[in-house]
């Protein structure tokens, strides 16, 4: 019985942090959740240890950690994200003639959960069940660009968190920040030969009712088919597909990150 109040307080803190646009100081958490300061401090310490909360020591603030995001992503997957996405992805493939896939966040990686291959196109490394670094893939960049800056910093605290493939990709947090800023300004994410030489991708995030990115929808095409980047028609098709899935999840397409 003694564990029930602690569990209730934990859920209260998580729900409050999830409702905030940015990490918050301890005093705000104690007031919002009606907790003694010492209780909140020890509770948050345990949640930091388990990965559900991240402590930004230099700012003296607390925010949601990767474990909380994984729980949310798990709910979306179990609620039928793959089933909801399969038909829109098939329509996207029919419309563009290129292969499409859906990926969800898994820590610093993305996990591919749906792939629709275009007829006559070669198999991709982004097969279902494959994990790739989020910082290298268009899907991962689309998701990361829609996350709060503090959460991105928590995911990539130092250079050891970065992985390169074929000698390409960001190797520091500052380089990743520049890439994600460009992604937000452009409105979609891209990668060109960083996953597989000769292939490029364009991706847009799928958002839930809180505006949180739960997945990325990407279209992969031969680089020589669009040597100067994806054309407007490809971008528009991916945006329509991601927007349709966002609305089916109760989100608002085009919501700013």
C-alpha positions in Angstrom: 0.0 0.0 0.0 2.9 2.4 0.8 4.0 2.2 -2.9 0.7 3.5 -4.2 1.1 7.2 -3.2 4.7 7.2 -4.6 3.4 5.8 -7.9 0.7 8.4 -8.0 3.2 11.2 -7.4 5.5 9.8 -10.1 2.7 9.8 -12.7 1.7 13.3 -11.6 5.2 14.6 -12.2 5.5 12.9 -15.6 2.1 14.3 -16.7 3.1 17.8 -15.6 6.5 17.6 -17.4 4.8 16.3 -20.5 2.5 19.4 -20.6 5.4 21.8 -20.5 7.1 23.2 -23.7 10.5 23.3 -22.0 12.3 21.9 -19.0 11.2 23.5 -15.7 12.9 24.2 -12.3 12.2 22.2 -9.2 10.1 24.8 -7.5 7.6 24.8 -10.4 7.3 21.0 -10.1 6.7 21.1 -6.4 4.0 23.8 -6.7 2.2 22.2 -9.7 2.3 18.7 -8.2 1.7 19.7 -4.6 4.9 18.0 -3.3 7.3 18.8 -0.5 10.6 20.0 -1.9 12.6 17.1 -0.4 10.1 14.5 -1.7 10.2 16.0 -5.2 14.0 16.1 -5.2 14.3 12.5 -4.3 11.5 11.4 -6.6 13.1 13.2 -9.5 16.5 11.7 -8.7 15.1 8.2 -9.0 13.4 9.2 -12.3 16.6 10.5 -13.6 18.4 7.2 -12.8 15.7 5.3 -14.7 15.9 7.7 -17.7 12.4 9.1 -17.5 13.6 12.5 -16.5 16.7 14.4 -17.5 18.4 17.0 -15.2 19.9 20.0 -16.9 22.3 20.9 -14.1 23.6 24.1 -15.7 20.1 25.4 -16.0 18.8 23.8 -12.8 15.8 22.4 -14.7 14.2 19.1 -15.3 12.6 17.7 -18.5 11.4 14.4 -19.9 14.0 11.8 -20.6 14.4 9.2 -23.4 12.6 6.5 -21.4 9.5 8.7 -21.2 9.6 9.2 -25.0 10.0 5.5 -25.6 6.9 4.7 -23.5 5.0 7.2 -25.5 6.3 5.8 -28.8 5.4 2.3 -27.6 1.8 3.3 -26.9 1.5 4.8 -30.4 3.0 1.6 -32.0 0.7 -0.6 -30.0 -2.3 1.6 -30.8 -1.9 0.6 -34.4 0.5 3.2 -35.9 1.7 0.6 -38.4 -1.8 -0.3 -39.4 -2.8 3.3 -39.8 0.3 4.1 -41.9 0.3 1.1 -44.3 -2.4 2.3 -46.7 -1.1 6.0 -46.9 2.4 4.7 -47.5 1.2 2.4 -50.3 -0.6 5.4 -51.9 2.5 7.5 -51.6 4.5 4.8 -53.4 1.9 4.5 -56.2 1.9 8.3 -56.6 5.7 8.8 -56.7 7.1 5.5 -57.9 9.6 5.5 -55.1 9.9 3.4 -52.0 8.6 4.7 -48.7 8.9 3.8 -45.0 7.8 4.7 -41.5 10.3 4.9 -38.7 9.9 5.6 -34.9 12.4 6.9 -32.5 14.4 4.5 -30.4 16.9 6.4 -28.2 19.5 7.9 -30.6 18.4 5.6 -33.4 15.3 5.2 -35.5 13.5 1.8 -35.8 11.9 1.1 -39.2 8.4 -0.4 -38.6 6.8 -0.2 -42.1 8.3 -0.4 -45.6 6.5 -0.1 -48.9 8.8 -0.9 -51.8 8.1 0.5 -55.2 7.9 -2.1 -58.0 11.3 -2.6 -59.6 13.2 -0.7 -57.0 16.1 -2.5 -55.2 15.7 -3.4 -51.5 16.8 -0.8 -49.0 18.8 -1.1 -45.8 15.7 0.5 -44.1 13.9 -2.8 -43.9 11.4 -3.5 -41.1 13.2 -4.1 -37.8 16.4 -2.3 -38.8 17.8 0.4 -36.6 19.9 3.3 -37.9 21.4 6.4 -36.3 18.7 9.2 -36.2 21.3 11.8 -36.9 22.1 10.2 -40.3 18.6 9.4 -41.7 16.0 11.7 -43.1 13.3 10.1 -40.8 15.5 10.6 -37.8 16.3 14.2 -38.6 12.6 14.9 -39.2 11.9 13.6 -35.7 14.8 15.3 -34.0 14.0 18.6 -35.6 10.5 18.5 -34.0 11.9 17.8 -30.5 12.8 20.4 -27.9 16.4 21.5 -28.0 17.0 20.2 -24.4 15.8 16.7 -25.4 18.2 16.7 -28.4 21.0 17.8 -26.1 20.2 14.9 -23.7 20.3 12.4 -26.5 23.6 13.7 -27.9 25.6 14.9 -24.9 29.1 14.4 -26.4 30.9 13.3 -29.6 30.7 9.6 -28.5 27.0 9.8 -29.2 27.5 10.3 -32.9 28.0 7.6 -35.5 29.2 8.2 -39.1 28.4 6.0 -42.1 30.4 6.3 -45.3 32.4 9.1 -43.7 29.4 11.5 -43.7 27.0 12.9 -41.1 27.3 15.4 -38.1 30.0 14.6 -35.6 29.1 17.2 -32.9 26.0 18.7 -31.2 26.7 22.0 -32.8 26.8 20.5 -36.3 23.6 18.6 -35.6 21.9 21.8 -34.4 22.8 23.6 -37.6 21.4 20.6 -39.6 18.1 20.6 -37.5 17.7 24.3 -37.8 18.0 24.0 -41.6 15.4 21.2 -41.5 12.9 23.3 -39.5 13.4 26.3 -41.8 12.9 24.1 -44.9 9.9 22.2 -43.4 11.3 18.7 -44.2 14.4 16.6 -43.6 16.8 15.3 -46.2 19.8 13.0 -46.5 21.8 12.3 -49.6 24.0 9.3 -49.7 24.7 9.3 -46.0 22.8 6.0 -45.4 23.4 4.3 -48.9 25.5 5.9 -51.6 23.5 6.7 -54.7 20.2 7.0 -52.7 18.6 10.1 -51.1 15.6 10.5 -48.9 13.1 13.2 -47.9 11.1 13.0 -44.7 8.4 14.7 -42.6 7.5 14.0 -39.0 4.2 12.6 -37.8 2.9 14.5 -34.8 0.5 13.4 -32.0 -2.1 15.6 -30.2 0.6 17.3 -28.2 2.6 18.2 -31.3 5.2 15.6 -30.3 6.9 13.6 -33.1 5.9 10.0 -32.9 7.4 8.9 -36.3 8.9 10.0 -39.5 7.6 9.2 -43.0 10.3 9.1 -45.7 10.6 8.6 -49.4 13.8 7.2 -50.8 14.8 7.8 -54.5 18.0 7.5 -56.6 20.2 10.5 -56.3 20.6 10.9 -60.1 16.8 11.2 -60.3 17.0 14.5 -58.4 20.6 15.6 -58.4 19.7 19.0 -56.8 17.5 17.6 -54.1 13.9 16.5 -54.0 11.6 18.3 -56.3 8.5 20.1 -55.1 6.1 17.3 -56.1 8.0 14.7 -54.0 8.1 17.0 -51.0 4.4 17.8 -51.3 3.5 14.1 -51.5 5.4 13.2 -48.4 3.9 16.2 -46.5 0.4 15.1 -47.5 1.0 11.6 -46.3 2.5 12.7 -43.0 -0.2 15.3 -42.5 -2.9 12.7 -43.1 -1.4 10.3 -40.5 -0.9 13.2 -38.0 -4.6 14.1 -38.3 -5.6 10.4 -37.8 -3.6 10.5 -34.5 -5.4 13.6 -33.4 -2.6 15.9 -34.2 -2.5 19.1 -36.2 -0.5 18.9 -39.5 2.0 21.7 -39.9 2.2 22.5 -36.1 5.5 24.1 -35.3 8.0 22.1 -33.3 
